[in-house]
């Protein structure tokens, strides 16, 4: 997936998910993902991607961006 139309924080989370899965995401994988823009988080919510996460014994289906400190 080329990541067109994704913000930097979304690209960072996609990269973390790809690292966890040990493969690149394909277009169909994005149908399984729900974005939380307020919390800058990615949630894998549907099969087959959710099933793949479970098969790899990943303990969470939520990937969060680093919190930004506010002044």
Predicted model as a PDB file, atoms N, CA, C, CB and O in Angstrom, pLDDT in the B-factor column:
MODEL        1                                                                  
ATOM      1  N   UNK A   1       0.851  -1.171   0.000  1.00 52.00           N  
ATOM      2  CA  UNK A   1       0.000   0.000   0.000  1.00 52.00           C  
ATOM      3  C   UNK A   1       0.891   1.226   0.000  1.00 52.00           C  
ATOM      4  CB  UNK A   1      -0.965   0.002   1.216  1.00 52.00           C  
ATOM      5  O   UNK A   1       1.868   1.283   0.747  1.00 52.00           O  
ATOM      6  N   UNK A   2       0.569   2.200  -0.822  1.00 57.00           N  
ATOM      7  CA  UNK A   2       1.440   3.356  -0.949  1.00 57.00           C  
ATOM      8  C   UNK A   2       1.197   4.427   0.107  1.00 57.00           C  
ATOM      9  CB  UNK A   2       1.274   3.951  -2.300  1.00 57.00           C  
ATOM     10  O   UNK A   2       2.009   5.343   0.238  1.00 57.00           O  
ATOM     11  N   UNK A   3       0.104   4.342   0.865  1.00 63.00           N  
ATOM     12  CA  UNK A   3      -0.140   5.290   1.938  1.00 63.00           C  
ATOM     13  C   UNK A   3      -0.638   6.647   1.479  1.00 63.00           C  
ATOM     14  CB  UNK A   3       1.093   5.472   2.713  1.00 63.00           C  
ATOM     15  O   UNK A   3      -0.630   7.599   2.260  1.00 63.00           O  
ATOM     16  N   UNK A   4      -1.069   6.760   0.240  1.00 73.00           N  
ATOM     17  CA  UNK A   4      -1.580   8.040  -0.239  1.00 73.00           C  
ATOM     18  C   UNK A   4      -2.814   8.429   0.559  1.00 73.00           C  
ATOM     19  CB  UNK A   4      -1.908   7.975  -1.748  1.00 73.00           C  
ATOM     20  O   UNK A   4      -3.709   7.615   0.788  1.00 73.00           O  
ATOM     21  N   UNK A   5      -2.845   9.677   0.974  1.00 91.00           N  
ATOM     22  CA  UNK A   5      -3.983  10.173   1.714  1.00 91.00           C  
ATOM     23  C   UNK A   5      -3.910   9.953   3.216  1.00 91.00           C  
ATOM     24  CB  UNK A   5      -5.198   9.545   1.196  1.00 91.00           C  
ATOM     25  O   UNK A   5      -4.828  10.347   3.936  1.00 91.00           O  
ATOM     26  N   UNK A   6      -2.852   9.339   3.704  1.00 94.00           N  
ATOM     27  CA  UNK A   6      -2.706   9.118   5.140  1.00 94.00           C  
ATOM     28  C   UNK A   6      -1.824  10.203   5.750  1.00 94.00           C  
ATOM     29  CB  UNK A   6      -2.113   7.721   5.419  1.00 94.00           C  
ATOM     30  O   UNK A   6      -0.871  10.676   5.131  1.00 94.00           O  
ATOM     31  N   UNK A   7      -2.165  10.581   6.971  1.00 94.00           N  
ATOM     32  CA  UNK A   7      -1.355  11.538   7.711  1.00 94.00           C  
ATOM     33  C   UNK A   7      -0.119  10.846   8.283  1.00 94.00           C  
ATOM     34  CB  UNK A   7      -2.181  12.193   8.839  1.00 94.00           C  
ATOM     35  O   UNK A   7      -0.042   9.618   8.313  1.00 94.00           O  
ATOM     36  N   UNK A   8       0.846  11.647   8.735  1.00 93.00           N  
ATOM     37  CA  UNK A   8       2.090  11.069   9.234  1.00 93.00           C  
ATOM     38  C   UNK A   8       1.840  10.101  10.384  1.00 93.00           C  
ATOM     39  CB  UNK A   8       3.038  12.171   9.682  1.00 93.00           C  
ATOM     40  O   UNK A   8       2.418   9.014  10.407  1.00 93.00           O  
ATOM     41  N   UNK A   9       0.999  10.470  11.329  1.00 93.00           N  
ATOM     42  CA  UNK A   9       0.739   9.576  12.464  1.00 93.00           C  
ATOM     43  C   UNK A   9       0.092   8.275  12.002  1.00 93.00           C  
ATOM     44  CB  UNK A   9      -0.160  10.269  13.499  1.00 93.00           C  
ATOM     45  O   UNK A   9       0.346   7.218  12.579  1.00 93.00           O  
ATOM     46  N   UNK A  10      -0.748   8.342  10.959  1.00 94.00           N  
ATOM     47  CA  UNK A  10      -1.358   7.131  10.419  1.00 94.00           C  
ATOM     48  C   UNK A  10      -0.308   6.251   9.736  1.00 94.00           C  
ATOM     49  CB  UNK A  10      -2.476   7.491   9.428  1.00 94.00           C  
ATOM     50  O   UNK A  10      -0.319   5.029   9.884  1.00 94.00           O  
ATOM     51  N   UNK A  11       0.591   6.883   8.992  1.00 94.00           N  
ATOM     52  CA  UNK A  11       1.671   6.133   8.343  1.00 94.00           C  
ATOM     53  C   UNK A  11       2.565   5.454   9.373  1.00 94.00           C  
ATOM     54  CB  UNK A  11       2.508   7.061   7.454  1.00 94.00           C  
ATOM     55  O   UNK A  11       3.003   4.321   9.176  1.00 94.00           O  
ATOM     56  N   UNK A  12       2.832   6.157  10.476  1.00 92.00           N  
ATOM     57  CA  UNK A  12       3.648   5.574  11.551  1.00 92.00           C  
ATOM     58  C   UNK A  12       2.976   4.341  12.145  1.00 92.00           C  
ATOM     59  CB  UNK A  12       3.905   6.614  12.654  1.00 92.00           C  
ATOM     60  O   UNK A  12       3.635   3.333  12.403  1.00 92.00           O  
ATOM     61  N   UNK A  13       1.667   4.422  12.362  1.00 94.00           N  
ATOM     62  CA  UNK A  13       0.940   3.289  12.927  1.00 94.00           C  
ATOM     63  C   UNK A  13       0.839   2.127  11.941  1.00 94.00           C  
ATOM     64  CB  UNK A  13      -0.453   3.726  13.356  1.00 94.00           C  
ATOM     65  O   UNK A  13       0.909   0.964  12.339  1.00 94.00           O  
ATOM     66  N   UNK A  14       0.677   2.438  10.667  1.00 95.00           N  
ATOM     67  CA  UNK A  14       0.670   1.395   9.642  1.00 95.00           C  
ATOM     68  C   UNK A  14       2.021   0.679   9.632  1.00 95.00           C  
ATOM     69  CB  UNK A  14       0.357   1.996   8.241  1.00 95.00           C  
ATOM     70  O   UNK A  14       2.078  -0.546   9.527  1.00 95.00           O  
ATOM     71  N   UNK A  15       3.097   1.440   9.742  1.00 95.00           N  
ATOM     72  CA  UNK A  15       4.434   0.835   9.766  1.00 95.00           C  
ATOM     73  C   UNK A  15       4.594  -0.086  10.979  1.00 95.00           C  
ATOM     74  CB  UNK A  15       5.522   1.932   9.785  1.00 95.00           C  
ATOM     75  O   UNK A  15       5.175  -1.165  10.862  1.00 95.00           O  
ATOM     76  N   UNK A  16       4.086   0.331  12.134  1.00 93.00           N  
ATOM     77  CA  UNK A  16       4.163  -0.522  13.325  1.00 93.00           C  
ATOM     78  C   UNK A  16       3.347  -1.799  13.151  1.00 93.00           C  
ATOM     79  CB  UNK A  16       3.675   0.242  14.558  1.00 93.00           C  
ATOM     80  O   UNK A  16       3.785  -2.876  13.554  1.00 93.00           O  
ATOM     81  N   UNK A  17       2.167  -1.682  12.555  1.00 95.00           N  
ATOM     82  CA  UNK A  17       1.336  -2.865  12.306  1.00 95.00           C  
ATOM     83  C   UNK A  17       2.011  -3.794  11.308  1.00 95.00           C  
ATOM     84  CB  UNK A  17      -0.055  -2.452  11.789  1.00 95.00           C  
ATOM     85  O   UNK A  17       2.010  -5.012  11.488  1.00 95.00           O  
ATOM     86  N   UNK A  18       2.582  -3.227  10.268  1.00 96.00           N  
ATOM     87  CA  UNK A  18       3.299  -4.050   9.277  1.00 96.00           C  
ATOM     88  C   UNK A  18       4.478  -4.768   9.926  1.00 96.00           C  
ATOM     89  CB  UNK A  18       3.793  -3.176   8.099  1.00 96.00           C  
ATOM     90  O   UNK A  18       4.746  -5.929   9.617  1.00 96.00           O  
ATOM     91  N   UNK A  19       5.179  -4.084  10.818  1.00 94.00           N  
ATOM     92  CA  UNK A  19       6.300  -4.714  11.514  1.00 94.00           C  
ATOM     93  C   UNK A  19       5.795  -5.879  12.363  1.00 94.00           C  
ATOM     94  CB  UNK A  19       7.048  -3.682  12.397  1.00 94.00           C  
ATOM     95  O   UNK A  19       6.406  -6.947  12.385  1.00 94.00           O  
ATOM     96  N   UNK A  20       4.683  -5.670  13.058  1.00 92.00           N  
ATOM     97  CA  UNK A  20       4.121  -6.724  13.911  1.00 92.00           C  
ATOM     98  C   UNK A  20       3.665  -7.930  13.092  1.00 92.00           C  
ATOM     99  CB  UNK A  20       2.946  -6.176  14.725  1.00 92.00           C  
ATOM    100  O   UNK A  20       3.805  -9.076  13.519  1.00 92.00           O  
ATOM    101  N   UNK A  21       3.120  -7.653  11.911  1.00 94.00           N  
ATOM    102  CA  UNK A  21       2.637  -8.736  11.042  1.00 94.00           C  
ATOM    103  C   UNK A  21       3.753  -9.362  10.205  1.00 94.00           C  
ATOM    104  CB  UNK A  21       1.546  -8.212  10.121  1.00 94.00           C  
ATOM    105  O   UNK A  21       3.607 -10.453   9.654  1.00 94.00           O  
ATOM    106  N   UNK A  22       4.867  -8.640  10.126  1.00 95.00           N  
ATOM    107  CA  UNK A  22       6.012  -9.056   9.298  1.00 95.00           C  
ATOM    108  C   UNK A  22       5.670  -9.111   7.812  1.00 95.00           C  
ATOM    109  CB  UNK A  22       6.514 -10.420   9.751  1.00 95.00           C  
ATOM    110  O   UNK A  22       6.162  -9.961   7.069  1.00 95.00           O  
ATOM    111  N   UNK A  23       4.813  -8.180   7.405  1.00 96.00           N  
ATOM    112  CA  UNK A  23       4.454  -8.063   5.984  1.00 96.00           C  
ATOM    113  C   UNK A  23       3.845  -6.691   5.729  1.00 96.00           C  
ATOM    114  CB  UNK A  23       3.462  -9.189   5.560  1.00 96.00           C  
ATOM    115  O   UNK A  23       3.421  -6.004   6.658  1.00 96.00           O  
ATOM    116  N   UNK A  24       3.808  -6.306   4.468  1.00 97.00           N  
ATOM    117  CA  UNK A  24       3.176  -5.054   4.075  1.00 97.00           C  
ATOM    118  C   UNK A  24       1.661  -5.238   4.037  1.00 97.00           C  
ATOM    119  CB  UNK A  24       3.707  -4.577   2.699  1.00 97.00           C  
ATOM    120  O   UNK A  24       1.162  -6.311   3.696  1.00 97.00           O  
ATOM    121  N   UNK A  25       0.943  -4.185   4.387  1.00 96.00           N  
ATOM    122  CA  UNK A  25      -0.508  -4.229   4.279  1.00 96.00           C  
ATOM    123  C   UNK A  25      -0.921  -4.103   2.819  1.00 96.00           C  
ATOM    124  CB  UNK A  25      -1.153  -3.113   5.122  1.00 96.00           C  
ATOM    125  O   UNK A  25      -0.259  -3.431   2.028  1.00 96.00           O  
ATOM    126  N   UNK A  26      -2.010  -4.752   2.478  1.00 96.00           N  
ATOM    127  CA  UNK A  26      -2.594  -4.631   1.140  1.00 96.00           C  
ATOM    128  C   UNK A  26      -3.904  -3.859   1.267  1.00 96.00           C  
ATOM    129  CB  UNK A  26      -2.829  -6.045   0.482  1.00 96.00           C  
ATOM    130  O   UNK A  26      -4.399  -3.641   2.373  1.00 96.00           O  
ATOM    131  N   UNK A  27      -4.451  -3.453   0.148  1.00 94.00           N  
ATOM    132  CA  UNK A  27      -5.653  -2.612   0.160  1.00 94.00           C  
ATOM    133  C   UNK A  27      -6.783  -3.228   0.979  1.00 94.00           C  
ATOM    134  CB  UNK A  27      -6.130  -2.368  -1.262  1.00 94.00           C  
ATOM    135  O   UNK A  27      -7.466  -2.510   1.710  1.00 94.00           O  
ATOM    136  N   UNK A  28      -6.994  -4.528   0.877  1.00 95.00           N  
ATOM    137  CA  UNK A  28      -8.080  -5.194   1.614  1.00 95.00           C  
ATOM    138  C   UNK A  28      -7.887  -5.099   3.122  1.00 95.00           C  
ATOM    139  CB  UNK A  28      -8.174  -6.661   1.203  1.00 95.00           C  
ATOM    140  O   UNK A  28      -8.867  -5.108   3.866  1.00 95.00           O  
ATOM    141  N   UNK A  29      -6.649  -5.007   3.585  1.00 97.00           N  
ATOM    142  CA  UNK A  29      -6.382  -4.888   5.023  1.00 97.00           C  
ATOM    143  C   UNK A  29      -6.963  -3.598   5.599  1.00 97.00           C  
ATOM    144  CB  UNK A  29      -4.876  -4.941   5.289  1.00 97.00           C  
ATOM    145  O   UNK A  29      -7.399  -3.566   6.749  1.00 97.00           O  
ATOM    146  N   UNK A  30      -6.966  -2.542   4.796  1.00 96.00           N  
ATOM    147  CA  UNK A  30      -7.450  -1.256   5.278  1.00 96.00           C  
ATOM    148  C   UNK A  30      -8.957  -1.268   5.529  1.00 96.00           C  
ATOM    149  CB  UNK A  30      -7.101  -0.168   4.284  1.00 96.00           C  
ATOM    150  O   UNK A  30      -9.471  -0.417   6.253  1.00 96.00           O  
ATOM    151  N   UNK A  31      -9.668  -2.233   4.930  1.00 96.00           N  
ATOM    152  CA  UNK A  31     -11.099  -2.386   5.213  1.00 96.00           C  
ATOM    153  C   UNK A  31     -11.332  -2.922   6.622  1.00 96.00           C  
ATOM    154  CB  UNK A  31     -11.748  -3.320   4.185  1.00 96.00           C  
ATOM    155  O   UNK A  31     -12.444  -2.822   7.143  1.00 96.00           O  
ATOM    156  N   UNK A  32     -10.311  -3.483   7.239  1.00 96.00           N  
ATOM    157  CA  UNK A  32     -10.407  -4.064   8.585  1.00 96.00           C  
ATOM    158  C   UNK A  32      -9.992  -3.078   9.668  1.00 96.00           C  
ATOM    159  CB  UNK A  32      -9.545  -5.312   8.678  1.00 96.00           C  
ATOM    160  O   UNK A  32     -10.072  -3.386  10.857  1.00 96.00           O  
ATOM    161  N   UNK A  33      -9.550  -1.893   9.259  1.00 96.00           N  
ATOM    162  CA  UNK A  33      -8.997  -0.907  10.185  1.00 96.00           C  
ATOM    163  C   UNK A  33      -9.980   0.228  10.411  1.00 96.00           C  
ATOM    164  CB  UNK A  33      -7.668  -0.358   9.658  1.00 96.00           C  
ATOM    165  O   UNK A  33     -10.625   0.710   9.481  1.00 96.00           O  
ATOM    166  N   UNK A  34     -10.079   0.645  11.675  1.00 96.00           N  
ATOM    167  CA  UNK A  34     -10.860   1.827  12.052  1.00 96.00           C  
ATOM    168  C   UNK A  34      -9.883   2.834  12.643  1.00 96.00           C  
ATOM    169  CB  UNK A  34     -12.018   1.471  13.079  1.00 96.00           C  
ATOM    170  O   UNK A  34      -9.061   2.493  13.493  1.00 96.00           O  
ATOM    171  N   UNK A  35      -9.981   4.072  12.185  1.00 96.00           N  
ATOM    172  CA  UNK A  35      -9.100   5.128  12.666  1.00 96.00           C  
ATOM    173  C   UNK A  35      -9.805   5.954  13.731  1.00 96.00           C  
ATOM    174  CB  UNK A  35      -8.643   6.025  11.505  1.00 96.00           C  
ATOM    175  O   UNK A  35     -10.977   6.297  13.579  1.00 96.00           O  
ATOM    176  N   UNK A  36      -9.100   6.275  14.804  1.00 93.00           N  
ATOM    177  CA  UNK A  36      -9.579   7.194  15.828  1.00 93.00           C  
ATOM    178  C   UNK A  36      -8.723   8.442  15.695  1.00 93.00           C  
ATOM    179  CB  UNK A  36      -9.499   6.568  17.290  1.00 93.00           C  
ATOM    180  O   UNK A  36      -7.601   8.488  16.199  1.00 93.00           O  
ATOM    181  N   UNK A  37      -9.248   9.444  15.022  1.00 91.00           N  
ATOM    182  CA  UNK A  37      -8.449  10.639  14.751  1.00 91.00           C  
ATOM    183  C   UNK A  37      -8.225  11.481  15.997  1.00 91.00           C  
ATOM    184  CB  UNK A  37      -9.118  11.478  13.689  1.00 91.00           C  
ATOM    185  O   UNK A  37      -7.178  12.114  16.131  1.00 91.00           O  
ATOM    186  N   UNK A  38      -9.187  11.500  16.906  1.00 90.00           N  
ATOM    187  CA  UNK A  38      -9.019  12.293  18.124  1.00 90.00           C  
ATOM    188  C   UNK A  38      -7.894  11.735  18.994  1.00 90.00           C  
ATOM    189  CB  UNK A  38     -10.329  12.332  18.921  1.00 90.00           C  
ATOM    190  O   UNK A  38      -7.112  12.492  19.570  1.00 90.00           O  
ATOM    191  N   UNK A  39      -7.818  10.419  19.084  1.00 88.00           N  
ATOM    192  CA  UNK A  39      -6.790   9.789  19.906  1.00 88.00           C  
ATOM    193  C   UNK A  39      -5.583   9.335  19.123  1.00 88.00           C  
ATOM    194  CB  UNK A  39      -7.364   8.628  20.624  1.00 88.00           C  
ATOM    195  O   UNK A  39      -4.656   8.751  19.684  1.00 88.00           O  
ATOM    196  N   UNK A  40      -5.586   9.602  17.816  1.00 92.00           N  
ATOM    197  CA  UNK A  40      -4.512   9.159  16.919  1.00 92.00           C  
ATOM    198  C   UNK A  40      -4.196   7.691  17.151  1.00 92.00           C  
ATOM    199  CB  UNK A  40      -3.245  10.011  17.122  1.00 92.00           C  
ATOM    200  O   UNK A  40      -3.095   7.327  17.564  1.00 92.00           O  
ATOM    201  N   UNK A  41      -5.198   6.853  16.872  1.00 93.00           N  
ATOM    202  CA  UNK A  41      -5.052   5.416  17.085  1.00 93.00           C  
ATOM    203  C   UNK A  41      -5.605   4.646  15.898  1.00 93.00           C  
ATOM    204  CB  UNK A  41      -5.758   4.983  18.378  1.00 93.00           C  
ATOM    205  O   UNK A  41      -6.462   5.131  15.158  1.00 93.00           O  
ATOM    206  N   UNK A  42      -5.099   3.453  15.740  1.00 94.00           N  
ATOM    207  CA  UNK A  42      -5.537   2.510  14.713  1.00 94.00           C  
ATOM    208  C   UNK A  42      -6.091   1.298  15.443  1.00 94.00           C  
ATOM    209  CB  UNK A  42      -4.361   2.113  13.731  1.00 94.00           C  
ATOM    210  O   UNK A  42      -5.446   0.767  16.347  1.00 94.00           O  
ATOM    211  N   UNK A  43      -7.281   0.857  15.056  1.00 95.00           N  
ATOM    212  CA  UNK A  43      -7.866  -0.329  15.664  1.00 95.00           C  
ATOM    213  C   UNK A  43      -8.205  -1.325  14.572  1.00 95.00           C  
ATOM    214  CB  UNK A  43      -9.124   0.029  16.494  1.00 95.00           C  
ATOM    215  O   UNK A  43      -8.937  -1.009  13.634  1.00 95.00           O  
ATOM    216  N   UNK A  44      -7.666  -2.533  14.697  1.00 95.00           N  
ATOM    217  CA  UNK A  44      -8.014  -3.612  13.776  1.00 95.00           C  
ATOM    218  C   UNK A  44      -9.300  -4.222  14.306  1.00 95.00           C  
ATOM    219  CB  UNK A  44      -6.856  -4.693  13.652  1.00 95.00           C  
ATOM    220  O   UNK A  44      -9.345  -4.728  15.427  1.00 95.00           O  
ATOM    221  N   UNK A  45     -10.352  -4.169  13.486  1.00 95.00           N  
ATOM    222  CA  UNK A  45     -11.684  -4.485  13.981  1.00 95.00           C  
ATOM    223  C   UNK A  45     -12.361  -5.646  13.256  1.00 95.00           C  
ATOM    224  CB  UNK A  45     -12.543  -3.280  13.877  1.00 95.00           C  
ATOM    225  O   UNK A  45     -13.370  -6.158  13.741  1.00 95.00           O  
ATOM    226  N   UNK A  46     -11.845  -6.068  12.133  1.00 95.00           N  
ATOM    227  CA  UNK A  46     -12.551  -7.081  11.349  1.00 95.00           C  
ATOM    228  C   UNK A  46     -11.592  -8.145  10.839  1.00 95.00           C  
ATOM    229  CB  UNK A  46     -13.286  -6.433  10.174  1.00 95.00           C  
ATOM    230  O   UNK A  46     -10.387  -7.925  10.725  1.00 95.00           O  
ATOM    231  N   UNK A  47     -12.161  -9.297  10.538  1.00 94.00           N  
ATOM    232  CA  UNK A  47     -11.391 -10.375   9.914  1.00 94.00           C  
ATOM    233  C   UNK A  47     -11.260 -10.066   8.433  1.00 94.00           C  
ATOM    234  CB  UNK A  47     -12.068 -11.772  10.139  1.00 94.00           C  
ATOM    235  O   UNK A  47     -12.132  -9.391   7.887  1.00 94.00           O  
ATOM    236  N   UNK A  48     -10.249 -10.510   7.778  1.00 96.00           N  
ATOM    237  CA  UNK A  48      -9.263 -11.500   8.181  1.00 96.00           C  
ATOM    238  C   UNK A  48      -8.058 -10.934   8.946  1.00 96.00           C  
ATOM    239  CB  UNK A  48      -8.780 -12.213   6.976  1.00 96.00           C  
ATOM    240  O   UNK A  48      -7.285 -11.695   9.528  1.00 96.00           O  
ATOM    241  N   UNK A  49      -7.896  -9.618   8.949  1.00 95.00           N  
ATOM    242  CA  UNK A  49      -6.719  -9.030   9.596  1.00 95.00           C  
ATOM    243  C   UNK A  49      -6.737  -9.273  11.105  1.00 95.00           C  
ATOM    244  CB  UNK A  49      -6.649  -7.524   9.309  1.00 95.00           C  
ATOM    245  O   UNK A  49      -5.692  -9.544  11.697  1.00 95.00           O  
ATOM    246  N   UNK A  50      -7.899  -9.181  11.724  1.00 94.00           N  
ATOM    247  CA  UNK A  50      -8.004  -9.437  13.162  1.00 94.00           C  
ATOM    248  C   UNK A  50      -7.622 -10.879  13.474  1.00 94.00           C  
ATOM    249  CB  UNK A  50      -9.433  -9.142  13.665  1.00 94.00           C  
ATOM    250  O   UNK A  50      -6.939 -11.142  14.463  1.00 94.00           O  
ATOM    251  N   UNK A  51      -8.053 -11.797  12.648  1.00 94.00           N  
ATOM    252  CA  UNK A  51      -7.712 -13.211  12.828  1.00 94.00           C  
ATOM    253  C   UNK A  51      -6.200 -13.423  12.709  1.00 94.00           C  
ATOM    254  CB  UNK A  51      -8.456 -14.082  11.792  1.00 94.00           C  
ATOM    255  O   UNK A  51      -5.617 -14.225  13.439  1.00 94.00           O  
ATOM    256  N   UNK A  52      -5.584 -12.707  11.793  1.00 95.00           N  
ATOM    257  CA  UNK A  52      -4.129 -12.811  11.618  1.00 95.00           C  
ATOM    258  C   UNK A  52      -3.386 -12.286  12.846  1.00 95.00           C  
ATOM    259  CB  UNK A  52      -3.683 -12.038  10.365  1.00 95.00           C  
ATOM    260  O   UNK A  52      -2.386 -12.872  13.262  1.00 95.00           O  
ATOM    261  N   UNK A  53      -3.869 -11.181  13.431  1.00 92.00           N  
ATOM    262  CA  UNK A  53      -3.254 -10.668  14.657  1.00 92.00           C  
ATOM    263  C   UNK A  53      -3.349 -11.696  15.776  1.00 92.00           C  
ATOM    264  CB  UNK A  53      -3.922  -9.351  15.088  1.00 92.00           C  
ATOM    265  O   UNK A  53      -2.376 -11.942  16.489  1.00 92.00           O  
ATOM    266  N   UNK A  54      -4.518 -12.289  15.925  1.00 92.00           N  
ATOM    267  CA  UNK A  54      -4.723 -13.300  16.970  1.00 92.00           C  
ATOM    268  C   UNK A  54      -3.837 -14.527  16.737  1.00 92.00           C  
ATOM    269  CB  UNK A  54      -6.204 -13.723  17.021  1.00 92.00           C  
ATOM    270  O   UNK A  54      -3.299 -15.094  17.688  1.00 92.00           O  
ATOM    271  N   UNK A  55      -3.687 -14.928  15.497  1.00 93.00           N  
ATOM    272  CA  UNK A  55      -2.855 -16.087  15.170  1.00 93.00           C  
ATOM    273  C   UNK A  55      -1.389 -15.844  15.530  1.00 93.00           C  
ATOM    274  CB  UNK A  55      -2.979 -16.424  13.682  1.00 93.00           C  
ATOM    275  O   UNK A  55      -0.648 -16.783  15.817  1.00 93.00           O  
ATOM    276  N   UNK A  56      -0.983 -14.577  15.511  1.00 91.00           N  
ATOM    277  CA  UNK A  56       0.399 -14.222  15.866  1.00 91.00           C  
ATOM    278  C   UNK A  56       0.541 -13.923  17.355  1.00 91.00           C  
ATOM    279  CB  UNK A  56       0.860 -13.012  15.053  1.00 91.00           C  
ATOM    280  O   UNK A  56       1.593 -13.468  17.802  1.00 91.00           O  
ATOM    281  N   UNK A  57      -0.513 -14.179  18.118  1.00 90.00           N  
ATOM    282  CA  UNK A  57      -0.521 -13.965  19.571  1.00 90.00           C  
ATOM    283  C   UNK A  57      -0.233 -12.521  19.967  1.00 90.00           C  
ATOM    284  CB  UNK A  57       0.493 -14.869  20.225  1.00 90.00           C  
ATOM    285  O   UNK A  57       0.350 -12.264  21.020  1.00 90.00           O  
ATOM    286  N   UNK A  58      -0.644 -11.584  19.122  1.00 86.00           N  
ATOM    287  CA  UNK A  58      -0.509 -10.182  19.491  1.00 86.00           C  
ATOM    288  C   UNK A  58      -1.590  -9.873  20.516  1.00 86.00           C  
ATOM    289  CB  UNK A  58      -0.617  -9.240  18.239  1.00 86.00           C  
ATOM    290  O   UNK A  58      -2.756 -10.209  20.305  1.00 86.00           O  
ATOM    291  N   UNK A  59      -1.225  -9.250  21.601  1.00 77.00           N  
ATOM    292  CA  UNK A  59      -2.134  -9.091  22.734  1.00 77.00           C  
ATOM    293  C   UNK A  59      -3.133  -7.959  22.558  1.00 77.00           C  
ATOM    294  CB  UNK A  59      -1.347  -8.859  23.980  1.00 77.00           C  
ATOM    295  O   UNK A  59      -4.115  -7.886  23.296  1.00 77.00           O  
ATOM    296  N   UNK A  60      -2.904  -7.086  21.605  1.00 85.00           N  
ATOM    297  CA  UNK A  60      -3.812  -5.968  21.413  1.00 85.00           C  
ATOM    298  C   UNK A  60      -4.083  -5.756  19.936  1.00 85.00           C  
ATOM    299  CB  UNK A  60      -3.241  -4.696  22.039  1.00 85.00           C  
ATOM    300  O   UNK A  60      -3.227  -6.017  19.091  1.00 85.00           O  
ATOM    301  N   UNK A  61      -5.270  -5.285  19.637  1.00 89.00           N  
ATOM    302  CA  UNK A  61      -5.608  -4.939  18.268  1.00 89.00           C  
ATOM    303  C   UNK A  61      -5.641  -3.423  18.081  1.00 89.00           C  
ATOM    304  CB  UNK A  61      -6.953  -5.551  17.884  1.00 89.00           C  
ATOM    305  O   UNK A  61      -6.113  -2.926  17.059  1.00 89.00           O  
ATOM    306  N   UNK A  62      -5.128  -2.687  19.090  1.00 87.00           N  
ATOM    307  CA  UNK A  62      -5.103  -1.230  19.037  1.00 87.00           C  
ATOM    308  C   UNK A  62      -3.654  -0.746  19.004  1.00 87.00           C  
ATOM    309  CB  UNK A  62      -5.858  -0.620  20.247  1.00 87.00           C  
ATOM    310  O   UNK A  62      -2.825  -1.169  19.809  1.00 87.00           O  
ATOM    311  N   UNK A  63      -3.371   0.139  18.068  1.00 87.00           N  
ATOM    312  CA  UNK A  63      -2.052   0.748  17.951  1.00 87.00           C  
ATOM    313  C   UNK A  63      -2.242   2.254  18.139  1.00 87.00           C  
ATOM    314  CB  UNK A  63      -1.370   0.412  16.557  1.00 87.00           C  
ATOM    315  O   UNK A  63      -3.017   2.882  17.418  1.00 87.00           O  
ATOM    316  N   UNK A  64      -1.537   2.823  19.105  1.00 88.00           N  
ATOM    317  CA  UNK A  64      -1.663   4.252  19.415  1.00 88.00           C  
ATOM    318  C   UNK A  64      -0.378   4.989  19.060  1.00 88.00           C  
ATOM    319  CB  UNK A  64      -2.001   4.458  20.907  1.00 88.00           C  
ATOM    320  O   UNK A  64       0.722   4.447  19.164  1.00 88.00           O  
ATOM    321  N   UNK A  65      -0.546   6.238  18.639  1.00 87.00           N  
ATOM    322  CA  UNK A  65       0.633   7.061  18.360  1.00 87.00           C  
ATOM    323  C   UNK A  65       1.188   7.563  19.686  1.00 87.00           C  
ATOM    324  CB  UNK A  65       0.286   8.259  17.406  1.00 87.00           C  
ATOM    325  O   UNK A  65       0.519   7.507  20.718  1.00 87.00           O  
ATOM    326  N   UNK A  66       2.416   8.051  19.641  1.00 78.00           N  
ATOM    327  CA  UNK A  66       3.041   8.612  20.836  1.00 78.00           C  
ATOM    328  C   UNK A  66       2.273   9.834  21.273  1.00 78.00           C  
ATOM    329  CB  UNK A  66       4.519   8.965  20.582  1.00 78.00           C  
ATOM    330  O   UNK A  66       1.875  10.651  20.443  1.00 78.00           O  
ATOM    331  N   UNK A  67       2.064   9.967  22.548  1.00 62.00           N  
ATOM    332  CA  UNK A  67       1.347  11.137  23.083  1.00 62.00           C  
ATOM    333  C   UNK A  67       2.226  12.371  22.942  1.00 62.00           C  
ATOM    334  CB  UNK A  67       0.946  10.918  24.578  1.00 62.00           C  
ATOM    335  O   UNK A  67       3.437  12.321  23.156  1.00 62.00           O  
ATOM    336  N   UNK A  68       1.605  13.454  22.587  1.00 53.00           N  
ATOM    337  CA  UNK A  68       2.324  14.730  22.478  1.00 53.00           C  
ATOM    338  C   UNK A  68       2.111  15.503  23.767  1.00 53.00           C  
ATOM    339  CB  UNK A  68       1.841  15.563  21.236  1.00 53.00           C  
ATOM    340  O   UNK A  68       0.982  15.680  24.225  1.00 53.00           O  
ATOM    341  N   UNK A  69       3.187  15.948  24.329  1.00 38.00           N  
ATOM    342  CA  UNK A  69       3.094  16.721  25.570  1.00 38.00           C  
ATOM    343  C   UNK A  69       2.578  18.109  25.256  1.00 38.00           C  
ATOM    344  CB  UNK A  69       4.465  16.799  26.288  1.00 38.00           C  
ATOM    345  O   UNK A  69       3.015  18.755  24.304  1.00 38.00           O  
ATOM    346  N   UNK A  70       1.644  18.553  26.072  1.00 43.00           N  
ATOM    347  CA  UNK A  70       1.077  19.881  25.891  1.00 43.00           C  
ATOM    348  C   UNK A  70       1.634  20.807  26.957  1.00 43.00           C  
ATOM    349  CB  UNK A  70      -0.469  19.842  25.949  1.00 43.00           C  
ATOM    350  O   UNK A  70       1.912  20.391  28.082  1.00 43.00           O  
ATOM    351  N   UNK A  71       1.791  22.060  26.586  1.00 40.00           N  
ATOM    352  CA  UNK A  71       2.311  23.024  27.549  1.00 40.00           C  
ATOM    353  C   UNK A  71       1.186  23.769  28.229  1.00 40.00           C  
ATOM    354  CB  UNK A  71       3.251  24.007  26.872  1.00 40.00           C  
ATOM    355  O   UNK A  71       1.437  24.627  29.076  1.00 40.00           O  
TER     356      UNK A  71                                                      
ENDMDL                                                                          
END                                                                             
